């Protein structure tokens, strides 16, 4: 996911804002710390990412 287009929440633009960045591909979703963009990345399938977001929206 080195050439991926990363997106972060607008909530991350505030001073001391901490957030994650997400990069979506056809088959994979990458997640990383917005304050440590060269650090580790968690990669899951887009299906797993979609399920995760669906559950967040419900709760």
C-alpha distance matrix in Angstrom:
0.0 3.8 5.5 5.0 8.5 9.4 12.9 15.4 18.9 21.9 23.4 21.2 23.1 26.3 27.5 26.1 23.8 21.3 18.6 15.1 12.3 10.6 7.9 9.3 8.6 11.6 11.3 8.8 8.8 7.0 10.0 10.9 14.2 15.0 17.4 15.2 11.9 11.6 12.6 11.3 8.8 10.3 8.7 11.4 12.6 13.3 16.9 16.7 15.3 18.0 20.6 19.8 20.2 23.3 24.8 24.2 25.9 28.9 29.6
3.8 0.0 3.8 5.5 8.7 9.7 13.5 16.0 19.7 22.2 23.9 21.3 22.7 25.9 26.8 25.5 23.6 21.4 19.1 16.1 13.2 12.4 10.0 12.1 11.7 14.8 15.0 12.6 12.2 9.9 12.0 11.8 14.5 14.7 16.5 14.1 10.6 9.8 11.7 11.5 10.0 12.5 11.8 14.9 16.3 17.0 20.6 20.3 18.6 21.4 24.0 22.9 23.1 26.4 27.9 26.9 28.6 31.7 32.2
5.5 3.8 0.0 3.8 6.7 9.1 12.8 15.8 19.5 21.7 23.9 21.6 22.6 26.1 27.3 26.6 24.5 22.6 20.2 17.3 13.9 12.7 9.8 11.3 10.6 13.7 14.7 13.0 12.8 11.3 13.7 13.9 16.5 16.1 18.2 16.4 12.7 12.6 14.9 14.9 13.1 15.2 14.0 16.5 17.2 17.1 20.9 21.2 19.3 21.5 24.6 23.8 23.4 26.6 28.5 27.5 28.8 32.0 32.9
5.0 5.5 3.8 0.0 3.8 6.0 9.6 12.8 16.4 18.8 21.1 19.1 20.4 23.9 25.5 24.8 22.3 20.4 17.6 14.5 11.0 9.3 6.1 7.8 7.8 11.3 12.5 10.5 9.7 8.6 11.0 11.8 14.6 14.1 16.9 15.6 12.0 12.8 14.6 14.3 11.7 13.3 12.0 14.1 14.7 14.1 17.9 18.2 15.9 18.0 21.2 20.4 19.8 22.9 25.0 24.0 25.1 28.3 29.3
8.5 8.7 6.7 3.8 0.0 3.8 6.7 10.2 13.6 15.7 18.3 16.6 17.5 21.2 23.1 22.8 20.2 18.8 16.0 13.4 9.7 8.3 5.7 7.8 9.0 12.5 14.3 12.4 10.8 9.9 11.4 12.1 14.3 13.0 16.0 15.6 12.1 13.9 15.9 16.0 13.5 15.0 14.0 15.8 16.3 14.9 18.6 19.0 16.2 17.8 21.1 20.2 18.9 22.1 24.3 22.9 23.6 27.1 28.1
9.4 9.7 9.1 6.0 3.8 0.0 3.8 6.8 10.4 12.9 15.1 13.1 14.5 18.0 19.9 19.4 16.6 15.0 12.2 9.7 5.9 5.5 4.6 7.9 10.4 14.1 15.3 12.7 10.1 8.4 8.7 9.0 10.8 9.4 12.7 12.7 9.6 12.1 13.6 13.9 11.5 13.0 12.8 14.7 15.9 14.6 18.1 17.9 14.7 16.6 19.7 18.1 16.8 20.3 22.1 20.3 21.2 24.8 25.4
12.9 13.5 12.8 9.6 6.7 3.8 0.0 3.8 7.0 9.3 11.8 10.5 11.9 15.4 17.8 17.6 14.5 13.4 10.4 8.6 5.2 5.3 6.3 8.9 12.1 15.5 16.8 14.4 11.3 10.2 9.6 10.1 11.1 9.2 12.8 13.8 11.4 14.6 15.8 16.0 13.6 14.6 14.7 16.0 17.0 15.1 18.2 18.0 14.4 15.7 18.7 17.0 15.0 18.4 20.3 18.1 18.6 22.3 22.9
15.4 16.0 15.8 12.8 10.2 6.8 3.8 0.0 3.8 6.5 8.3 6.9 8.9 12.1 14.6 14.3 11.0 10.0 7.1 6.2 4.4 6.4 8.9 11.7 15.2 18.5 19.4 16.6 13.1 11.7 9.8 9.6 9.5 7.2 10.8 12.6 11.2 14.8 15.5 16.0 14.0 14.9 15.8 17.0 18.5 16.8 19.5 18.6 14.9 16.3 18.9 16.5 14.5 17.9 19.3 16.6 17.3 20.9 21.0
18.9 19.7 19.5 16.4 13.6 10.4 7.0 3.8 0.0 3.8 5.2 5.6 7.8 10.4 13.4 13.5 9.8 9.5 6.9 7.5 7.3 9.0 11.9 14.0 17.7 20.7 21.6 19.0 15.4 14.4 12.2 12.2 11.5 9.5 12.5 15.0 14.3 18.1 18.3 18.8 16.9 17.2 18.2 19.0 20.3 18.3 20.5 19.5 15.7 16.5 18.8 16.3 13.7 16.8 18.0 14.9 15.2 18.8 18.7
21.9 22.2 21.7 18.8 15.7 12.9 9.3 6.5 3.8 0.0 3.8 5.2 5.6 8.1 11.6 12.7 9.4 10.5 9.1 10.7 10.6 12.5 15.1 17.2 20.8 23.7 24.9 22.5 19.0 18.0 15.8 15.4 14.2 11.5 13.9 16.9 16.4 20.2 20.8 21.7 20.1 20.8 21.9 22.7 24.0 21.8 24.0 23.2 19.4 19.9 22.1 19.7 16.9 19.7 20.9 17.6 17.4 21.0 20.8
23.4 23.9 23.9 21.1 18.3 15.1 11.8 8.3 5.2 3.8 0.0 3.8 5.5 6.3 9.6 10.2 6.7 8.1 7.5 10.1 11.3 13.8 16.9 19.2 22.9 25.8 26.6 23.8 20.2 18.9 16.1 15.4 13.5 11.2 13.1 16.4 16.7 20.5 20.6 21.5 20.3 20.7 22.3 23.2 24.8 23.0 24.9 23.5 19.9 20.6 22.2 19.4 16.9 19.7 20.2 16.6 16.8 20.1 19.3
21.2 21.3 21.6 19.1 16.6 13.1 10.5 6.9 5.6 5.2 3.8 0.0 3.8 5.6 8.0 8.0 4.5 5.5 5.3 8.2 9.3 12.5 15.6 18.4 22.0 25.2 25.9 22.8 19.2 17.3 14.4 12.9 10.6 7.9 9.4 12.8 13.3 17.0 17.3 18.6 17.8 18.8 20.7 22.2 24.2 22.7 25.0 23.5 19.9 21.2 23.0 20.0 18.0 21.2 21.7 18.2 19.0 22.4 21.4
23.1 22.7 22.6 20.4 17.5 14.5 11.9 8.9 7.8 5.6 5.5 3.8 0.0 3.8 6.6 8.2 6.0 8.5 9.0 11.6 12.0 15.1 17.7 20.5 24.0 27.3 28.3 25.4 21.9 20.0 17.5 15.8 13.5 10.2 11.1 14.6 14.9 18.5 19.4 21.2 20.5 22.0 23.8 25.3 27.2 25.6 28.0 26.8 23.1 24.3 26.3 23.5 21.2 24.3 25.0 21.6 21.9 25.4 24.6
26.3 25.9 26.1 23.9 21.2 18.0 15.4 12.1 10.4 8.1 6.3 5.6 3.8 0.0 3.8 6.2 5.0 8.6 10.3 13.5 14.8 18.0 20.9 23.8 27.3 30.6 31.4 28.4 24.7 22.8 19.9 18.1 15.2 12.4 12.5 16.3 17.3 20.8 21.3 23.1 22.8 24.1 26.2 27.7 29.8 28.3 30.4 28.9 25.3 26.5 28.1 25.1 22.8 25.8 26.1 22.4 22.8 26.0 24.7
27.5 26.8 27.3 25.5 23.1 19.9 17.8 14.6 13.4 11.6 9.6 8.0 6.6 3.8 0.0 3.8 5.3 8.8 11.6 15.0 16.5 20.1 22.9 26.1 29.5 32.9 33.5 30.3 26.7 24.3 21.3 18.9 15.6 12.9 11.8 15.6 17.2 20.4 20.8 23.1 23.4 25.0 27.5 29.3 31.7 30.6 32.8 31.0 27.6 29.1 30.6 27.3 25.5 28.6 28.6 24.9 25.7 28.7 27.1
26.1 25.5 26.6 24.8 22.8 19.4 17.6 14.3 13.5 12.7 10.2 8.0 8.2 6.2 3.8 0.0 3.8 6.3 9.7 13.1 15.3 18.9 22.0 25.3 28.7 32.1 32.3 28.9 25.3 22.7 19.3 16.7 13.1 11.1 9.6 13.2 15.5 18.4 18.3 20.4 21.0 22.6 25.4 27.3 30.0 29.2 31.4 29.3 26.0 27.9 29.1 25.6 24.3 27.5 27.1 23.5 24.9 27.7 25.9
23.8 23.6 24.5 22.3 20.2 16.6 14.5 11.0 9.8 9.4 6.7 4.5 6.0 5.0 5.3 3.8 0.0 3.8 6.5 10.1 12.2 15.7 19.0 22.0 25.5 28.9 29.1 25.8 22.1 19.9 16.6 14.4 11.2 9.1 8.8 12.6 14.2 17.6 17.4 19.1 19.0 20.2 22.8 24.4 26.9 25.9 28.0 26.0 22.6 24.3 25.6 22.3 20.7 23.9 23.7 20.1 21.3 24.3 22.7
21.3 21.4 22.6 20.4 18.8 15.0 13.4 10.0 9.5 10.5 8.1 5.5 8.5 8.6 8.8 6.3 3.8 0.0 3.7 7.1 9.9 13.4 16.8 19.9 23.3 26.6 26.5 23.1 19.4 16.9 13.4 11.2 7.9 6.7 6.8 10.1 12.0 15.2 14.5 15.7 15.7 16.7 19.5 21.2 23.9 23.2 25.3 23.0 19.9 21.9 23.1 19.6 18.5 21.9 21.5 18.1 19.9 22.8 21.2
18.6 19.1 20.2 17.6 16.0 12.2 10.4 7.1 6.9 9.1 7.5 5.3 9.0 10.3 11.6 9.7 6.5 3.7 0.0 3.7 6.7 9.9 13.5 16.3 19.9 23.1 23.0 19.6 15.9 13.7 10.3 8.8 6.4 5.6 7.6 10.2 11.1 14.5 13.8 14.4 13.5 14.1 16.5 17.9 20.4 19.6 21.7 19.6 16.3 18.3 19.7 16.3 15.1 18.7 18.6 15.4 17.2 20.3 19.1
15.1 16.1 17.3 14.5 13.4 9.7 8.6 6.2 7.5 10.7 10.1 8.2 11.6 13.5 15.0 13.1 10.1 7.1 3.7 0.0 3.8 6.6 10.2 13.1 16.5 19.7 19.4 16.0 12.3 10.0 6.6 5.5 4.6 5.0 8.2 9.4 9.4 12.7 11.8 11.8 10.3 10.7 12.8 14.4 16.9 16.3 18.6 16.6 13.4 15.7 17.3 14.2 13.4 17.1 17.4 14.7 16.7 19.8 19.1
12.3 13.2 13.9 11.0 9.7 5.9 5.2 4.4 7.3 10.6 11.3 9.3 12.0 14.8 16.5 15.3 12.2 9.9 6.7 3.8 0.0 3.8 6.9 10.1 13.5 16.9 17.1 13.8 10.3 8.0 5.7 5.3 6.2 5.5 9.3 10.0 8.5 11.8 11.8 11.8 9.7 10.6 11.8 13.6 15.6 14.7 17.5 16.2 12.8 15.1 17.4 14.9 13.8 17.5 18.5 16.2 17.7 21.1 21.0
10.6 12.4 12.7 9.3 8.3 5.5 5.3 6.4 9.0 12.5 13.8 12.5 15.1 18.0 20.1 18.9 15.7 13.4 9.9 6.6 3.8 0.0 3.8 6.5 10.0 13.2 13.5 10.4 6.8 5.5 4.7 6.7 9.1 9.2 12.9 12.9 10.9 13.6 13.6 12.7 9.6 9.7 9.7 10.8 12.3 11.1 14.1 13.2 9.8 12.0 14.7 12.8 11.8 15.4 16.9 15.2 16.6 19.9 20.4
7.9 10.0 9.8 6.1 5.7 4.6 6.3 8.9 11.9 15.1 16.9 15.6 17.7 20.9 22.9 22.0 19.0 16.8 13.5 10.2 6.9 3.8 0.0 3.8 6.7 10.3 11.0 8.2 5.6 5.0 6.6 8.8 11.8 11.7 15.3 14.7 11.9 14.0 14.5 13.5 10.2 10.5 9.3 10.6 11.3 10.0 13.6 13.5 10.6 12.6 15.7 14.6 13.8 17.1 19.0 17.9 19.0 22.3 23.2
9.3 12.1 11.3 7.8 7.8 7.9 8.9 11.7 14.0 17.2 19.2 18.4 20.5 23.8 26.1 25.3 22.0 19.9 16.3 13.1 10.1 6.5 3.8 0.0 3.8 6.9 8.0 6.2 4.6 6.5 9.0 12.0 15.1 15.3 18.9 18.4 15.6 17.4 17.8 16.3 12.7 12.1 9.9 9.9 9.3 7.2 10.9 11.7 9.1 10.4 13.9 13.7 12.9 15.6 18.0 17.5 18.3 21.4 22.8
8.6 11.7 10.6 7.8 9.0 10.4 12.1 15.2 17.7 20.8 22.9 22.0 24.0 27.3 29.5 28.7 25.5 23.3 19.9 16.5 13.5 10.0 6.7 3.8 0.0 3.8 5.5 5.1 6.1 8.3 11.6 14.5 17.9 18.3 21.7 20.7 17.7 18.8 19.4 17.7 14.1 13.5 10.6 10.4 9.1 7.5 11.1 12.7 11.1 12.3 15.6 16.0 15.7 18.0 20.5 20.5 21.3 24.1 25.8
11.6 14.8 13.7 11.3 12.5 14.1 15.5 18.5 20.7 23.7 25.8 25.2 27.3 30.6 32.9 32.1 28.9 26.6 23.1 19.7 16.9 13.2 10.3 6.9 3.8 0.0 3.8 6.1 8.3 11.3 14.7 17.8 21.4 21.9 25.4 24.3 21.4 22.4 22.8 20.7 17.1 16.0 12.6 11.5 8.9 7.2 10.0 12.5 11.8 12.2 15.3 16.7 16.5 18.1 20.8 21.5 22.0 24.5 26.6
11.3 15.0 14.7 12.5 14.3 15.3 16.8 19.4 21.6 24.9 26.6 25.9 28.3 31.4 33.5 32.3 29.1 26.5 23.0 19.4 17.1 13.5 11.0 8.0 5.5 3.8 0.0 3.8 7.2 10.3 13.7 17.0 20.7 21.9 25.2 23.8 21.2 21.9 21.7 19.2 15.6 13.8 10.2 8.6 5.7 5.5 8.0 10.1 10.2 11.3 13.8 15.1 15.8 17.4 19.7 20.7 21.7 23.8 25.7
8.8 12.6 13.0 10.5 12.4 12.7 14.4 16.6 19.0 22.5 23.8 22.8 25.4 28.4 30.3 28.9 25.8 23.1 19.6 16.0 13.8 10.4 8.2 6.2 5.1 6.1 3.8 0.0 3.8 6.6 10.0 13.3 17.0 18.4 21.6 20.2 17.7 18.5 18.1 15.5 11.8 10.1 6.6 5.7 4.4 4.9 8.3 9.0 8.4 10.6 13.0 13.4 14.3 16.6 18.4 18.9 20.4 22.7 24.1
8.8 12.2 12.8 9.7 10.8 10.1 11.3 13.1 15.4 19.0 20.2 19.2 21.9 24.7 26.7 25.3 22.1 19.4 15.9 12.3 10.3 6.8 5.6 4.6 6.1 8.3 7.2 3.8 0.0 3.8 6.6 10.2 13.7 15.1 18.4 17.4 15.1 16.5 16.0 13.7 9.9 8.2 5.6 5.4 5.8 5.3 8.8 8.5 6.5 9.3 11.9 11.3 11.7 14.6 16.3 16.2 17.8 20.4 21.5
7.0 9.9 11.3 8.6 9.9 8.4 10.2 11.7 14.4 18.0 18.9 17.3 20.0 22.8 24.3 22.7 19.9 16.9 13.7 10.0 8.0 5.5 5.0 6.5 8.3 11.3 10.3 6.6 3.8 0.0 3.8 6.7 10.5 12.0 15.1 13.7 11.5 12.8 12.2 10.1 6.3 5.7 4.5 6.6 8.7 9.0 12.3 11.2 9.0 12.2 14.5 13.0 13.5 16.9 18.0 17.3 19.3 22.1 22.6
10.0 12.0 13.7 11.0 11.4 8.7 9.6 9.8 12.2 15.8 16.1 14.4 17.5 19.9 21.3 19.3 16.6 13.4 10.3 6.6 5.7 4.7 6.6 9.0 11.6 14.7 13.7 10.0 6.6 3.8 0.0 3.8 7.2 9.2 12.2 11.3 9.9 11.8 10.7 8.9 5.6 5.1 6.3 8.3 11.1 11.3 14.0 12.1 9.5 12.8 14.6 12.2 12.6 16.3 16.9 15.5 17.8 20.7 20.6
10.9 11.8 13.9 11.8 12.1 9.0 10.1 9.6 12.2 15.4 15.4 12.9 15.8 18.1 18.9 16.7 14.4 11.2 8.8 5.5 5.3 6.7 8.8 12.0 14.5 17.8 17.0 13.3 10.2 6.7 3.8 0.0 3.8 6.3 8.7 7.5 6.6 8.7 7.5 6.7 4.9 6.4 8.9 11.6 14.7 15.0 17.8 15.7 13.2 16.4 18.1 15.4 15.6 19.4 19.6 17.8 20.2 23.1 22.6
14.2 14.5 16.5 14.6 14.3 10.8 11.1 9.5 11.5 14.2 13.5 10.6 13.5 15.2 15.6 13.1 11.2 7.9 6.4 4.6 6.2 9.1 11.8 15.1 17.9 21.4 20.7 17.0 13.7 10.5 7.2 3.8 0.0 3.8 5.4 5.2 6.1 8.8 7.5 8.1 7.9 9.6 12.6 15.1 18.2 18.4 20.9 18.6 16.0 19.0 20.4 17.2 17.2 20.9 20.9 18.5 20.9 23.8 22.8
15.0 14.7 16.1 14.1 13.0 9.4 9.2 7.2 9.5 11.5 11.2 7.9 10.2 12.4 12.9 11.1 9.1 6.7 5.6 5.0 5.5 9.2 11.7 15.3 18.3 21.9 21.9 18.4 15.1 12.0 9.2 6.3 3.8 0.0 3.8 5.5 5.7 9.3 9.5 11.0 10.7 12.7 15.1 17.5 20.2 19.8 22.6 20.7 17.6 20.2 22.0 19.1 18.2 22.0 22.4 19.6 21.5 24.7 23.9
17.4 16.5 18.2 16.9 16.0 12.7 12.8 10.8 12.5 13.9 13.1 9.4 11.1 12.5 11.8 9.6 8.8 6.8 7.6 8.2 9.3 12.9 15.3 18.9 21.7 25.4 25.2 21.6 18.4 15.1 12.2 8.7 5.4 3.8 0.0 3.8 6.1 8.9 9.0 11.4 12.3 14.8 17.6 20.3 23.3 23.2 25.9 23.9 21.0 23.7 25.3 22.1 21.6 25.3 25.3 22.5 24.5 27.6 26.4
15.2 14.1 16.4 15.6 15.6 12.7 13.8 12.6 15.0 16.9 16.4 12.8 14.6 16.3 15.6 13.2 12.6 10.1 10.2 9.4 10.0 12.9 14.7 18.4 20.7 24.3 23.8 20.2 17.4 13.7 11.3 7.5 5.2 5.5 3.8 0.0 3.8 5.5 5.3 8.2 9.8 12.8 15.7 18.9 22.0 22.4 25.3 23.2 20.7 23.8 25.4 22.4 22.3 26.1 26.1 23.7 26.0 29.0 27.9
11.9 10.6 12.7 12.0 12.1 9.6 11.4 11.2 14.3 16.4 16.7 13.3 14.9 17.3 17.2 15.5 14.2 12.0 11.1 9.4 8.5 10.9 11.9 15.6 17.7 21.4 21.2 17.7 15.1 11.5 9.9 6.6 6.1 5.7 6.1 3.8 0.0 3.8 5.5 8.0 8.5 11.9 14.0 17.3 20.1 20.4 23.6 21.9 19.3 22.3 24.4 21.8 21.6 25.4 25.9 23.7 25.8 29.0 28.3
11.6 9.8 12.6 12.8 13.9 12.1 14.6 14.8 18.1 20.2 20.5 17.0 18.5 20.8 20.4 18.4 17.6 15.2 14.5 12.7 11.8 13.6 14.0 17.4 18.8 22.4 21.9 18.5 16.5 12.8 11.8 8.7 8.8 9.3 8.9 5.5 3.8 0.0 3.8 6.8 8.5 12.3 14.4 18.0 20.9 21.8 25.0 23.3 21.2 24.5 26.4 23.9 24.2 27.9 28.3 26.4 28.7 31.8 31.2
12.6 11.7 14.9 14.6 15.9 13.6 15.8 15.5 18.3 20.8 20.6 17.3 19.4 21.3 20.8 18.3 17.4 14.5 13.8 11.8 11.8 13.6 14.5 17.8 19.4 22.8 21.7 18.1 16.0 12.2 10.7 7.5 7.5 9.5 9.0 5.3 5.5 3.8 0.0 3.8 6.6 10.1 12.9 16.5 19.8 21.0 23.9 21.7 19.9 23.4 24.8 22.2 22.9 26.6 26.5 24.8 27.4 30.2 29.3
11.3 11.5 14.9 14.3 16.0 13.9 16.0 16.0 18.8 21.7 21.5 18.6 21.2 23.1 23.1 20.4 19.1 15.7 14.4 11.8 11.8 12.7 13.5 16.3 17.7 20.7 19.2 15.5 13.7 10.1 8.9 6.7 8.1 11.0 11.4 8.2 8.0 6.8 3.8 0.0 3.8 6.8 9.7 13.3 16.7 18.4 21.0 18.7 17.3 21.0 22.1 19.7 20.9 24.4 24.3 22.9 25.8 28.3 27.6
8.8 10.0 13.1 11.7 13.5 11.5 13.6 14.0 16.9 20.1 20.3 17.8 20.5 22.8 23.4 21.0 19.0 15.7 13.5 10.3 9.7 9.6 10.2 12.7 14.1 17.1 15.6 11.8 9.9 6.3 5.6 4.9 7.9 10.7 12.3 9.8 8.5 8.5 6.6 3.8 0.0 3.8 6.3 9.9 13.2 14.7 17.4 15.3 13.8 17.5 18.8 16.6 17.7 21.3 21.5 20.4 23.1 25.6 25.3
10.3 12.5 15.2 13.3 15.0 13.0 14.6 14.9 17.2 20.8 20.7 18.8 22.0 24.1 25.0 22.6 20.2 16.7 14.1 10.7 10.6 9.7 10.5 12.1 13.5 16.0 13.8 10.1 8.2 5.7 5.1 6.4 9.6 12.7 14.8 12.8 11.9 12.3 10.1 6.8 3.8 0.0 3.8 6.7 10.3 12.2 14.4 11.9 10.9 14.7 15.6 13.5 15.2 18.5 18.5 17.8 20.7 23.0 22.7
8.7 11.8 14.0 12.0 14.0 12.8 14.7 15.8 18.2 21.9 22.3 20.7 23.8 26.2 27.5 25.4 22.8 19.5 16.5 12.8 11.8 9.7 9.3 9.9 10.6 12.6 10.2 6.6 5.6 4.5 6.3 8.9 12.6 15.1 17.6 15.7 14.0 14.4 12.9 9.7 6.3 3.8 0.0 3.8 7.0 9.2 11.6 9.9 9.3 12.9 14.2 13.0 14.7 17.6 18.2 18.1 20.7 22.9 23.2
11.4 14.9 16.5 14.1 15.8 14.7 16.0 17.0 19.0 22.7 23.2 22.2 25.3 27.7 29.3 27.3 24.4 21.2 17.9 14.4 13.6 10.8 10.6 9.9 10.4 11.5 8.6 5.7 5.4 6.6 8.3 11.6 15.1 17.5 20.3 18.9 17.3 18.0 16.5 13.3 9.9 6.7 3.8 0.0 3.8 6.4 8.1 6.2 6.6 10.0 10.9 10.4 12.5 14.9 15.6 16.2 18.6 20.5 21.2
12.6 16.3 17.2 14.7 16.3 15.9 17.0 18.5 20.3 24.0 24.8 24.2 27.2 29.8 31.7 30.0 26.9 23.9 20.4 16.9 15.6 12.3 11.3 9.3 9.1 8.9 5.7 4.4 5.8 8.7 11.1 14.7 18.2 20.2 23.3 22.0 20.1 20.9 19.8 16.7 13.2 10.3 7.0 3.8 0.0 3.8 5.2 5.2 6.4 8.7 10.0 10.7 12.5 14.3 15.6 16.8 18.6 20.4 21.7
13.3 17.0 17.1 14.1 14.9 14.6 15.1 16.8 18.3 21.8 23.0 22.7 25.6 28.3 30.6 29.2 25.9 23.2 19.6 16.3 14.7 11.1 10.0 7.2 7.5 7.2 5.5 4.9 5.3 9.0 11.3 15.0 18.4 19.8 23.2 22.4 20.4 21.8 21.0 18.4 14.7 12.2 9.2 6.4 3.8 0.0 3.8 5.4 4.9 6.0 8.5 9.7 10.5 12.1 14.2 15.2 16.4 18.4 20.2
16.9 20.6 20.9 17.9 18.6 18.1 18.2 19.5 20.5 24.0 24.9 25.0 28.0 30.4 32.8 31.4 28.0 25.3 21.7 18.6 17.5 14.1 13.6 10.9 11.1 10.0 8.0 8.3 8.8 12.3 14.0 17.8 20.9 22.6 25.9 25.3 23.6 25.0 23.9 21.0 17.4 14.4 11.6 8.1 5.2 3.8 0.0 3.8 5.4 5.1 6.2 8.6 10.0 10.5 12.5 14.4 15.5 16.8 18.8
16.7 20.3 21.2 18.2 19.0 17.9 18.0 18.6 19.5 23.2 23.5 23.5 26.8 28.9 31.0 29.3 26.0 23.0 19.6 16.6 16.2 13.2 13.5 11.7 12.7 12.5 10.1 9.0 8.5 11.2 12.1 15.7 18.6 20.7 23.9 23.2 21.9 23.3 21.7 18.7 15.3 11.9 9.9 6.2 5.2 5.4 3.8 0.0 3.8 5.5 5.1 6.2 8.7 9.9 10.7 12.4 14.4 15.6 17.0
15.3 18.6 19.3 15.9 16.2 14.7 14.4 14.9 15.7 19.4 19.9 19.9 23.1 25.3 27.6 26.0 22.6 19.9 16.3 13.4 12.8 9.8 10.6 9.1 11.1 11.8 10.2 8.4 6.5 9.0 9.5 13.2 16.0 17.6 21.0 20.7 19.3 21.2 19.9 17.3 13.8 10.9 9.3 6.6 6.4 4.9 5.4 3.8 0.0 3.8 5.4 5.1 6.2 8.6 10.0 10.6 12.4 14.5 15.7
18.0 21.4 21.5 18.0 17.8 16.6 15.7 16.3 16.5 19.9 20.6 21.2 24.3 26.5 29.1 27.9 24.3 21.9 18.3 15.7 15.1 12.0 12.6 10.4 12.3 12.2 11.3 10.6 9.3 12.2 12.8 16.4 19.0 20.2 23.7 23.8 22.3 24.5 23.4 21.0 17.5 14.7 12.9 10.0 8.7 6.0 5.1 5.5 3.8 0.0 3.8 5.4 5.2 6.1 8.7 9.9 10.6 12.5 14.6
20.6 24.0 24.6 21.2 21.1 19.7 18.7 18.9 18.8 22.1 22.2 23.0 26.3 28.1 30.6 29.1 25.6 23.1 19.7 17.3 17.4 14.7 15.7 13.9 15.6 15.3 13.8 13.0 11.9 14.5 14.6 18.1 20.4 22.0 25.3 25.4 24.4 26.4 24.8 22.1 18.8 15.6 14.2 10.9 10.0 8.5 6.2 5.1 5.4 3.8 0.0 3.8 5.5 5.1 6.3 8.7 10.0 10.8 12.7
19.8 22.9 23.8 20.4 20.2 18.1 17.0 16.5 16.3 19.7 19.4 20.0 23.5 25.1 27.3 25.6 22.3 19.6 16.3 14.2 14.9 12.8 14.6 13.7 16.0 16.7 15.1 13.4 11.3 13.0 12.2 15.4 17.2 19.1 22.1 22.4 21.8 23.9 22.2 19.7 16.6 13.5 13.0 10.4 10.7 9.7 8.6 6.2 5.1 5.4 3.8 0.0 3.8 5.5 5.3 6.3 8.8 10.1 11.0
20.2 23.1 23.4 19.8 18.9 16.8 15.0 14.5 13.7 16.9 16.9 18.0 21.2 22.8 25.5 24.3 20.7 18.5 15.1 13.4 13.8 11.8 13.8 12.9 15.7 16.5 15.8 14.3 11.7 13.5 12.6 15.6 17.2 18.2 21.6 22.3 21.6 24.2 22.9 20.9 17.7 15.2 14.7 12.5 12.5 10.5 10.0 8.7 6.2 5.2 5.5 3.8 0.0 3.8 5.4 5.0 6.2 8.7 10.1
23.3 26.4 26.6 22.9 22.1 20.3 18.4 17.9 16.8 19.7 19.7 21.2 24.3 25.8 28.6 27.5 23.9 21.9 18.7 17.1 17.5 15.4 17.1 15.6 18.0 18.1 17.4 16.6 14.6 16.9 16.3 19.4 20.9 22.0 25.3 26.1 25.4 27.9 26.6 24.4 21.3 18.5 17.6 14.9 14.3 12.1 10.5 9.9 8.6 6.1 5.1 5.5 3.8 0.0 3.8 5.5 5.2 6.4 9.0
24.8 27.9 28.5 25.0 24.3 22.1 20.3 19.3 18.0 20.9 20.2 21.7 25.0 26.1 28.6 27.1 23.7 21.5 18.6 17.4 18.5 16.9 19.0 18.0 20.5 20.8 19.7 18.4 16.3 18.0 16.9 19.6 20.9 22.4 25.3 26.1 25.9 28.3 26.5 24.3 21.5 18.5 18.2 15.6 15.6 14.2 12.5 10.7 10.0 8.7 6.3 5.3 5.4 3.8 0.0 3.8 5.4 5.2 6.4
24.2 26.9 27.5 24.0 22.9 20.3 18.1 16.6 14.9 17.6 16.6 18.2 21.6 22.4 24.9 23.5 20.1 18.1 15.4 14.7 16.2 15.2 17.9 17.5 20.5 21.5 20.7 18.9 16.2 17.3 15.5 17.8 18.5 19.6 22.5 23.7 23.7 26.4 24.8 22.9 20.4 17.8 18.1 16.2 16.8 15.2 14.4 12.4 10.6 9.9 8.7 6.3 5.0 5.5 3.8 0.0 3.8 5.4 5.4
25.9 28.6 28.8 25.1 23.6 21.2 18.6 17.3 15.2 17.4 16.8 19.0 21.9 22.8 25.7 24.9 21.3 19.9 17.2 16.7 17.7 16.6 19.0 18.3 21.3 22.0 21.7 20.4 17.8 19.3 17.8 20.2 20.9 21.5 24.5 26.0 25.8 28.7 27.4 25.8 23.1 20.7 20.7 18.6 18.6 16.4 15.5 14.4 12.4 10.6 10.0 8.8 6.2 5.2 5.4 3.8 0.0 3.8 5.6
28.9 31.7 32.0 28.3 27.1 24.8 22.3 20.9 18.8 21.0 20.1 22.4 25.4 26.0 28.7 27.7 24.3 22.8 20.3 19.8 21.1 19.9 22.3 21.4 24.1 24.5 23.8 22.7 20.4 22.1 20.7 23.1 23.8 24.7 27.6 29.0 29.0 31.8 30.2 28.3 25.6 23.0 22.9 20.5 20.4 18.4 16.8 15.6 14.5 12.5 10.8 10.1 8.7 6.4 5.2 5.4 3.8 0.0 3.8
29.6 32.2 32.9 29.3 28.1 25.4 22.9 21.0 18.7 20.8 19.3 21.4 24.6 24.7 27.1 25.9 22.7 21.2 19.1 19.1 21.0 20.4 23.2 22.8 25.8 26.6 25.7 24.1 21.5 22.6 20.6 22.6 22.8 23.9 26.4 27.9 28.3 31.2 29.3 27.6 25.3 22.7 23.2 21.2 21.7 20.2 18.8 17.0 15.7 14.6 12.7 11.0 10.1 9.0 6.4 5.4 5.6 3.8 0.0
